[in-house]
Amino acid sequence: MARTIRIVDTTLRDGHQCLWATRMPTAMMLPVADAFDRSGFWVVEMIGAVQFDACMRFIGENPWTRIRELRRRISQPFQTIMRSNCALNFDRQPVDINELWGELLARSGVDRVYAFDGLHDYDNTIPQLLSAKAHGAKIGHWLLFSESPVHTDELYVQKAREIIDRAGVDELIIEDASGVLTPERAATLVPALKKEIGDMPLGLHMHSLVSLPQRTYLEAVKHGVDNLYCCVWPVADGNAPPAVQTTVKNLRYAGYDVEVNDQAVEEISRHFEEQAFLHDKPIGEVQDFDLAHFDHQIPGGVLSNLSSQLREVGLEHKLPDVLEECGRVREDLGWPIQVTPFAQFLAVQGTFNAIHGERYSVVPDEVKKYALGYFGRHLAPVDQNVLDRIVERGSKTIPLEVPELEPAVDRLRKRYPDLSDGERFLRYSFPEEISEAALSGPPIAPLPPILSPSFVELLKSLRNMRAGTHVFIQQGDVEITMEAR
C-alpha cells in the first residue's frame, strides 16, 4: 500500500506574506473558502504575527474577525505560528503577555499553535506554547534550518529532544526560510531526527529562493518526512513555498498517495490568478540556482526590500557588497538564523558596514541588544573584538545586563475594563490610532463573484493594447476602468 504524504497549505499565511507583502485582505480569501474546505489539505496554516500586523496597520481589519469568518467556512484544522517571545512586536515582551497570546489563539478557533525562535532558545517559546496547550490546542515547534558550522545534524537532534521533553509538543517541522536545504543534507538530517523522535509527525517547510524544494521534498519523504508545506500557485514559488500543484504531481509520480482534491485546488488557483491580475500583484515564478545565496542566506522578502531601499537612494550598485557583508556579520554574531527579526538586523548592519566603510562604526540598537543577549542564549559566541566594538559604538542607553520585564496583563485589564482580552491584546500591541481605525472598520464581506475566464482574458488583452489611453468595461455590477500610464 502506498504511503500517504499530507499537505499543509500555507497560501493564506506564508504565500501572500512572501509575494504580496502580506496584503491579502480577508475579503479576497472568502470567495474560495468553500474550495479550501473541499481541498483535502491536511491543515490550513492561515495566520501568524505578521498577518495580525498587516491586518491592523495596512488592511484596516480586525484579525480575530478573519479567523472567525474563515472558521465558519473551512472545516480543516487551522494552524498559526508564534514568533519567539515577541508576541506581535519585534522586541521581547513580558511572559504573561506571551501566555495571553497563546491562550487567545487557542480560544479563537485555531487548532494548532506552533512557535519558533531564531536561537532555538526554548525559554522564549515554551510559556506561550504551554498556555495554548492548556486551552485545547495541539502544539508544535519549528527546527529552523541553516547552513553554518553551528547548525549540525547533532544540534537539531539535541534541540528536537529538548523541546519534546520540556513542552510535550505534538509535531516538529524543519523550517527552511532561506531555501538552502539540499537533498544531500536532507538525506542525513531527516533520518537523524526520525531516529530520535520516533513516530512523532515531522514536517518540512521550505522556500523556493534557489529552486531546491521539489527535489529536497522528494528526498525528505523518502527518509520519513510526513507533511509538506506548500502554497497554491500563483501565490507560490519565487520567495514563497513551492506550488502544491507541482508538489502533488511529483509525489504521485514517485508512488505516494496524496489526498488532495485537484479540482478544488484549481478553483483556488484560478481565483488568485484573477485577483493578482486585477490588483496588479506579482505571480510566483520558479527561481534560478544562486550559489551566493548560501553565504548570506537572506530570506526573499528581506532581500527584495533591501534591494528596493538601496535603489531609492541611488546605491543599488552596492547590493553585492552589502550581501557579502551580511554573510560576514552573521559569522561575527555567532551564526544567527536568517529569520525575523534577525534577518532584518543583519541586513541593516551589513548595509551600514558596506556603505560607511568602517565596520560597526554605526550600530543599530537591535544589534547591540542581540549581541548582549537580550533575545536569548547564543548558539555560538559573538566574536569578542566585534562585541567590544558594538558595546563601544552602540547606544549608551542600553543596559549591559538584560533587565527583567514587569508583568503587564493585570495593568492592561485595569486600563480597558470593558473590553475583551482579544481587543485588549491588540490595543496593547498597536498605537491607539491604528487600533481605533482597524477595530471600528466596516464588516468584512466577500469580494464580488469570480469573473469569468473569458472576461479576464479580455482584460489581459486590453492591458497590452497600445492604442488609446482609457478603457471602461462593465459586466453586471462590476465596473472596471483601465488607464494607460
C-alpha positions as CSV (number, residue, x, y, z in Angstrom):
1,M,0.0,0.0,0.0
2,A,1.3,3.4,-1.0
3,R,2.4,5.7,1.8
4,T,0.3,8.8,2.3
5,I,2.0,12.2,2.4
6,R,0.0,15.0,3.9
7,I,-0.1,18.6,2.6
8,V,-0.2,21.6,4.8
9,D,-1.3,24.6,2.8
10,T,0.1,28.0,3.8
11,T,-1.2,30.2,1.0
12,L,-3.3,32.3,3.4
13,R,-0.3,32.9,5.6
14,D,3.1,32.5,4.0
15,G,2.2,32.7,0.3
16,H,1.0,36.3,0.3
17,Q,3.4,37.2,3.1
18,C,6.3,36.4,0.7
19,L,4.9,37.6,-2.6
20,W,2.2,40.2,-1.8
21,A,3.8,41.9,1.2
22,T,1.1,40.3,3.4
23,R,-1.6,42.5,1.8
24,M,-4.2,39.9,1.0
25,P,-7.5,41.0,2.7
26,T,-9.9,38.6,4.2
27,A,-12.5,39.6,1.6
28,M,-10.2,38.1,-1.1
29,M,-10.0,34.8,0.8
30,L,-13.7,34.3,1.5
31,P,-14.8,33.5,-2.1
32,V,-12.6,30.4,-2.1
33,A,-13.2,29.3,1.4
34,D,-15.5,26.6,0.2
35,A,-12.8,25.3,-2.2
36,F,-10.3,25.2,0.7
37,D,-12.9,23.2,2.6
38,R,-13.0,20.7,-0.3
39,S,-9.3,20.7,-1.0
40,G,-8.2,17.7,1.1
41,F,-5.4,19.7,2.7
42,W,-4.5,18.1,6.0
43,V,-4.1,21.5,7.7
44,V,-4.6,25.1,6.6
45,E,-2.0,27.4,8.1
46,M,-3.8,30.8,7.8
47,I,-2.4,33.4,10.2
48,G,0.6,34.5,12.3
49,A,2.0,37.6,13.9
50,V,2.9,39.2,10.5
51,Q,-0.7,38.8,9.3
52,F,-2.0,40.3,12.6
53,D,0.3,43.3,12.0
54,A,-0.7,43.7,8.3
55,C,-4.4,43.5,9.1
56,M,-4.1,46.2,11.7
57,R,-1.6,48.6,10.1
58,F,-2.3,48.3,6.4
59,I,-5.5,46.5,5.6
60,G,-7.6,48.0,8.4
61,E,-9.4,45.0,9.6
62,N,-9.6,43.0,12.9
63,P,-7.5,39.8,12.6
64,W,-9.7,38.0,15.1
65,T,-12.6,38.6,12.7
66,R,-10.5,37.0,9.9
67,I,-10.2,33.8,11.9
68,R,-13.9,33.7,12.8
69,E,-15.0,34.3,9.2
70,L,-12.7,31.6,7.8
71,R,-13.5,29.2,10.6
72,R,-17.2,29.4,9.7
73,R,-16.5,28.2,6.2
74,I,-13.5,25.9,6.4
75,S,-13.6,22.7,8.5
76,Q,-9.9,21.6,8.3
77,P,-7.7,22.3,11.3
78,F,-6.3,25.8,11.3
79,Q,-2.7,26.5,12.2
80,T,-0.8,29.6,13.4
81,I,2.8,30.4,14.2
82,M,4.1,32.5,17.1
83,R,7.5,34.3,16.8
84,S,9.8,33.8,19.8
85,N,8.7,35.9,22.9
86,C,7.8,39.0,20.9
87,A,4.1,38.5,20.6
88,L,3.1,41.0,17.9
89,N,6.2,43.1,18.3
90,F,9.9,42.7,17.3
91,D,11.2,43.1,20.8
92,R,10.7,40.8,23.7
93,Q,7.5,41.1,25.7
94,P,6.6,40.1,29.3
95,V,5.9,36.4,29.9
96,D,2.3,37.0,30.8
97,I,1.6,38.9,27.5
98,N,3.1,35.9,25.6
99,E,1.0,33.5,27.6
100,L,-2.1,35.5,26.8
101,W,-1.2,35.4,23.1
102,G,-1.1,31.6,23.2
103,E,-4.3,31.4,25.1
104,L,-6.1,33.8,22.7
105,L,-5.0,31.9,19.6
106,A,-6.2,28.6,21.1
107,R,-9.6,30.1,22.0
108,S,-10.1,31.9,18.7
109,G,-10.7,28.8,16.5
110,V,-7.1,27.9,15.7
111,D,-6.5,24.2,16.4
112,R,-2.7,24.0,16.1
113,V,-0.4,26.7,17.7
114,Y,3.3,26.4,16.7
115,A,6.3,28.5,17.6
116,F,9.8,29.3,16.5
117,D,12.9,31.1,17.9
118,G,15.9,32.1,15.8
119,L,18.3,31.0,18.5
120,H,16.4,27.8,19.5
121,D,16.2,29.2,23.0
122,Y,13.1,27.5,24.1
123,D,12.8,29.7,27.2
124,N,11.4,32.2,24.7
125,T,8.6,30.0,23.4
126,I,7.6,27.4,26.0
127,P,5.4,29.6,28.2
128,Q,3.0,30.6,25.3
129,L,3.0,27.1,23.9
130,L,2.0,25.6,27.2
131,S,-0.7,28.3,27.5
132,A,-2.1,27.3,24.1
133,K,-2.0,23.6,25.1
134,A,-3.8,24.3,28.3
135,H,-6.6,25.8,26.3
136,G,-7.0,22.8,23.9
137,A,-4.6,23.5,21.1
138,K,-2.1,21.0,19.6
139,I,1.3,22.5,19.8
140,G,4.4,22.2,17.7
141,H,7.8,23.8,17.1
142,W,9.9,24.7,14.2
143,L,13.5,23.5,13.9
144,L,14.9,26.4,11.9
145,F,17.3,25.1,9.3
146,S,20.5,26.9,8.4
147,E,23.9,26.1,6.8
148,S,26.7,27.1,9.3
149,P,29.4,25.4,11.3
150,V,26.9,25.5,14.3
151,H,23.8,24.0,12.7
152,T,24.8,20.4,12.5
153,D,22.5,17.3,12.5
154,E,23.6,16.7,16.0
155,L,22.4,20.1,17.1
156,Y,19.0,19.6,15.6
157,V,18.6,16.2,17.2
158,Q,19.5,17.7,20.6
159,K,17.1,20.6,20.1
160,A,14.3,18.2,19.0
161,R,14.7,16.1,22.1
162,E,14.8,19.2,24.3
163,I,11.5,20.7,23.1
164,I,9.8,17.3,23.3
165,D,11.0,16.8,26.9
166,R,10.2,20.3,28.0
167,A,7.0,21.1,26.2
168,G,5.5,17.8,25.1
169,V,5.0,19.1,21.5
170,D,2.8,17.1,19.1
171,E,4.8,17.7,16.0
172,L,8.1,19.1,14.8
173,I,8.8,20.9,11.5
174,I,12.0,21.5,9.7
175,E,11.6,25.2,8.6
176,D,13.9,26.4,5.9
177,A,13.1,30.1,5.4
178,S,16.3,30.6,3.3
179,G,15.6,27.7,1.0
180,V,19.1,26.2,1.3
181,L,18.3,22.6,2.5
182,T,19.8,20.4,-0.2
183,P,18.6,16.8,-1.0
184,E,22.0,15.6,0.2
185,R,21.7,17.3,3.6
186,A,18.1,16.1,4.0
187,A,19.3,12.6,3.5
188,T,21.3,12.8,6.7
189,L,19.2,15.3,8.7
190,V,15.8,13.6,8.3
191,P,16.9,10.1,9.3
192,A,18.7,11.5,12.4
193,L,15.6,13.3,13.5
194,K,13.3,10.4,12.9
195,K,15.5,8.1,14.9
196,E,15.2,10.5,17.8
197,I,11.5,11.4,17.7
198,G,10.1,8.0,16.5
199,D,6.5,8.1,15.3
200,M,6.0,11.8,16.1
201,P,5.0,13.6,12.8
202,L,7.8,15.5,11.1
203,G,7.0,18.3,8.6
204,L,9.2,20.1,6.1
205,H,8.6,23.7,5.1
206,M,10.9,25.3,2.5
207,H,11.0,28.4,0.4
208,S,11.8,28.4,-3.3
209,L,14.6,31.0,-3.4
210,V,17.1,28.8,-5.2
211,S,14.7,26.2,-6.6
212,L,15.6,23.4,-4.2
213,P,12.2,22.4,-2.6
214,Q,10.9,20.0,-5.2
215,R,14.0,17.8,-5.2
216,T,14.5,18.1,-1.4
217,Y,10.9,17.3,-0.7
218,L,11.1,14.0,-2.6
219,E,14.3,13.1,-0.8
220,A,12.9,14.1,2.6
221,V,9.7,12.0,2.3
222,K,11.9,9.0,1.2
223,H,13.6,9.3,4.6
224,G,10.5,9.7,6.7
225,V,9.1,13.3,6.5
226,D,5.3,13.1,6.9
227,N,3.9,16.5,6.0
228,L,5.0,19.0,3.3
229,Y,4.2,22.7,3.3
230,C,3.0,24.3,0.1
231,C,1.1,27.2,-1.4
232,V,-1.4,27.3,-4.3
233,W,0.1,28.8,-7.4
234,P,0.1,31.7,-8.3
235,V,0.8,32.6,-4.6
236,A,3.7,30.1,-4.6
237,D,7.3,29.7,-5.8
238,G,9.7,32.7,-6.0
239,N,10.3,33.8,-2.4
240,A,7.3,31.7,-1.2
241,P,7.0,27.9,-0.5
242,P,6.6,25.7,-3.6
243,A,3.4,25.2,-5.6
244,V,1.1,22.5,-4.3
245,Q,0.2,21.6,-7.9
246,T,3.8,20.7,-8.7
247,T,4.5,19.0,-5.4
248,V,1.4,16.8,-5.6
249,K,2.2,15.8,-9.2
250,N,5.8,14.8,-8.3
251,L,4.7,12.9,-5.2
252,R,2.1,10.9,-7.1
253,Y,4.6,10.1,-9.9
254,A,7.0,8.9,-7.2
255,G,4.4,6.4,-6.0
256,Y,3.0,8.3,-2.9
257,D,-0.7,8.8,-2.1
258,V,-1.7,12.4,-1.7
259,E,-5.3,13.1,-0.7
260,V,-5.7,16.5,-2.4
261,N,-8.7,17.5,-4.5
262,D,-7.2,18.7,-7.7
263,Q,-10.4,20.4,-8.9
264,A,-10.7,22.4,-5.7
265,V,-7.1,23.4,-5.9
266,E,-7.7,24.6,-9.5
267,E,-10.6,26.7,-8.3
268,I,-8.4,28.4,-5.7
269,S,-5.6,28.9,-8.2
270,R,-7.9,30.5,-10.8
271,H,-9.3,32.8,-8.2
272,F,-5.9,34.1,-7.0
273,E,-4.7,34.4,-10.6
274,E,-7.6,36.7,-11.4
275,Q,-7.0,38.7,-8.2
276,A,-3.3,39.0,-9.0
277,F,-4.2,40.4,-12.4
278,L,-7.0,42.7,-11.2
279,H,-4.9,44.1,-8.3
280,D,-1.5,44.1,-10.0
281,K,0.1,41.6,-7.7
282,P,3.1,39.6,-8.7
283,I,2.8,35.9,-9.6
284,G,5.3,33.4,-8.2
285,E,8.0,32.2,-10.6
286,V,10.5,29.3,-10.4
287,Q,13.9,30.8,-9.4
288,D,17.3,30.0,-10.8
289,F,20.0,28.4,-8.7
290,D,22.2,31.1,-7.0
291,L,25.3,29.7,-5.1
292,A,26.0,33.1,-3.4
293,H,22.7,32.8,-1.6
294,F,24.2,30.0,0.6
295,D,26.6,32.6,2.1
296,H,24.2,35.4,3.2
297,Q,21.0,33.2,3.3
298,I,18.8,36.4,3.5
299,P,15.1,35.5,3.0
300,G,13.4,36.7,-0.1
301,G,11.2,39.3,1.5
302,V,14.1,41.0,3.3
303,L,16.2,40.8,0.1
304,S,13.6,42.4,-2.1
305,N,13.1,45.2,0.5
306,L,16.9,45.7,0.8
307,S,17.3,46.0,-3.0
308,S,14.4,48.4,-3.2
309,Q,15.8,50.7,-0.5
310,L,19.2,50.8,-2.0
311,R,17.7,51.7,-5.3
312,E,15.7,54.5,-3.8
313,V,18.9,56.2,-2.5
314,G,20.9,55.5,-5.7
315,L,23.1,52.8,-4.2
316,E,21.7,49.7,-5.9
317,H,25.2,49.0,-7.3
318,K,26.3,48.4,-3.7
319,L,24.0,45.4,-3.3
320,P,26.7,42.7,-3.9
321,D,28.9,44.3,-1.3
322,V,26.1,44.5,1.1
323,L,25.2,40.9,0.7
324,E,28.8,39.8,1.1
325,E,29.0,41.9,4.3
326,C,25.8,40.4,5.6
327,G,27.4,37.0,5.5
328,R,30.4,38.3,7.4
329,V,28.1,40.0,10.0
330,R,26.3,36.7,10.5
331,E,29.6,34.9,11.3
332,D,30.7,37.8,13.6
333,L,27.5,37.4,15.6
334,G,27.6,33.7,16.1
335,W,25.6,32.4,13.1
336,P,22.1,33.6,13.9
337,I,19.5,32.1,11.6
338,Q,18.1,34.4,8.9
339,V,14.5,34.7,10.2
340,T,12.5,37.6,11.6
341,P,13.7,39.6,13.4
342,F,17.4,38.6,13.0
343,A,17.3,38.8,9.2
344,Q,16.3,42.4,9.4
345,F,19.0,43.2,12.0
346,L,21.8,41.6,9.9
347,A,20.6,43.3,6.7
348,V,20.7,46.7,8.3
349,Q,24.1,46.2,10.0
350,G,25.6,44.7,6.7
351,T,24.3,47.8,4.8
352,F,25.9,50.2,7.3
353,N,29.2,48.4,7.2
354,A,29.3,48.3,3.4
355,I,28.3,51.9,2.9
356,H,30.2,53.6,5.7
357,G,33.4,51.6,5.0
358,E,34.4,51.2,8.6
359,R,32.8,48.1,10.1
360,Y,30.5,48.7,13.1
361,S,31.0,52.4,13.0
362,V,27.2,52.6,13.2
363,V,25.4,50.1,15.4
364,P,21.6,49.8,15.5
365,D,20.1,49.3,18.9
366,E,18.7,45.9,17.9
367,V,22.2,44.6,17.0
368,K,23.6,45.8,20.3
369,K,20.7,44.1,22.2
370,Y,21.3,40.9,20.2
371,A,25.0,40.9,21.0
372,L,24.3,41.4,24.7
373,G,21.8,38.5,24.8
374,Y,18.5,40.4,25.0
375,F,17.0,38.0,22.5
376,G,18.2,34.8,24.2
377,R,21.2,32.5,24.5
378,H,23.5,32.4,21.5
379,L,24.4,29.0,20.0
380,A,27.9,30.3,19.3
381,P,29.7,33.3,20.9
382,V,29.8,36.7,19.4
383,D,33.4,37.5,18.1
384,Q,35.0,39.3,21.1
385,N,36.6,42.1,19.1
386,V,33.2,42.7,17.4
387,L,31.4,42.6,20.7
388,D,33.8,45.2,22.1
389,R,33.2,47.5,19.2
390,I,29.4,47.0,19.3
391,V,29.4,47.9,23.0
392,E,31.6,50.9,22.4
393,R,29.8,52.3,19.4
394,G,26.2,51.3,20.3
395,S,23.7,53.4,22.3
396,K,24.8,54.0,25.8
397,T,21.2,53.9,27.0
398,I,21.0,50.1,26.5
399,P,22.0,48.4,29.8
400,L,24.8,45.8,29.6
401,E,22.7,43.5,31.8
402,V,19.4,42.4,30.4
403,P,16.6,43.9,32.6
404,E,13.6,41.9,33.8
405,L,10.2,42.8,32.3
406,E,7.3,43.5,34.6
407,P,4.0,41.6,34.1
408,A,1.5,43.6,32.0
409,V,-1.8,41.7,31.7
410,D,-3.3,42.9,35.0
411,R,-2.5,46.5,34.2
412,L,-3.9,46.0,30.7
413,R,-7.2,44.7,32.1
414,K,-7.5,47.6,34.5
415,R,-6.9,50.1,31.7
416,Y,-9.6,48.6,29.5
417,P,-12.1,47.1,31.9
418,D,-15.0,46.8,29.5
419,L,-13.1,45.2,26.6
420,S,-12.4,41.5,25.7
421,D,-8.9,40.1,26.2
422,G,-8.6,39.9,22.4
423,E,-9.2,43.6,21.9
424,R,-7.1,44.4,24.9
425,F,-4.2,42.5,23.4
426,L,-4.5,44.3,20.1
427,R,-4.6,47.7,21.8
428,Y,-1.5,46.7,23.8
429,S,0.3,45.8,20.6
430,F,-0.5,48.8,18.4
431,P,-0.7,52.6,18.7
432,E,-4.1,53.9,19.6
433,E,-4.9,55.5,16.2
434,I,-4.2,52.2,14.4
435,S,-6.3,50.2,16.8
436,E,-9.2,52.6,16.5
437,A,-9.2,52.6,12.7
438,A,-8.9,48.8,12.4
439,L,-11.3,47.8,15.2
440,S,-14.0,50.3,14.2
441,G,-13.9,49.4,10.5
442,P,-16.9,48.1,8.4
443,P,-17.9,44.4,8.5
444,I,-15.8,42.1,6.2
445,A,-17.7,40.9,3.1
446,P,-16.5,38.7,0.3
447,L,-15.3,40.3,-2.9
448,P,-17.7,40.3,-5.9
449,P,-18.2,36.9,-7.6
450,I,-15.2,35.5,-9.5
451,L,-15.1,36.9,-13.0
452,S,-15.4,34.5,-15.9
453,P,-12.2,33.3,-17.5
454,S,-13.2,34.8,-20.8
455,F,-13.6,38.2,-19.2
456,V,-10.2,38.0,-17.5
457,E,-8.6,37.1,-20.8
458,L,-10.3,40.2,-22.4
459,L,-8.9,42.4,-19.6
460,K,-5.4,40.9,-20.2
461,S,-5.6,41.6,-24.0
462,L,-6.8,45.2,-23.4
463,R,-4.0,45.8,-20.9
464,N,-1.5,45.1,-23.7
465,M,-3.1,47.4,-26.3
466,R,-1.0,50.3,-27.4
467,A,-3.8,52.4,-28.8
468,G,-5.9,54.7,-26.6
469,T,-5.4,55.8,-23.0
470,H,-8.6,54.7,-21.3
471,V,-10.9,51.6,-21.4
472,F,-14.1,51.3,-19.5
473,I,-15.7,47.8,-19.1
474,Q,-18.9,46.8,-17.3
475,Q,-20.1,43.2,-16.6
476,G,-23.2,43.2,-14.4
477,D,-22.5,45.1,-11.3
478,V,-18.7,45.1,-11.9
479,E,-17.2,48.2,-13.5
480,I,-13.5,48.4,-14.4
481,T,-11.6,51.4,-15.7
482,M,-8.1,50.9,-17.2
483,E,-5.8,53.9,-17.7
484,A,-2.5,53.9,-19.6
485,R,0.5,55.0,-17.7
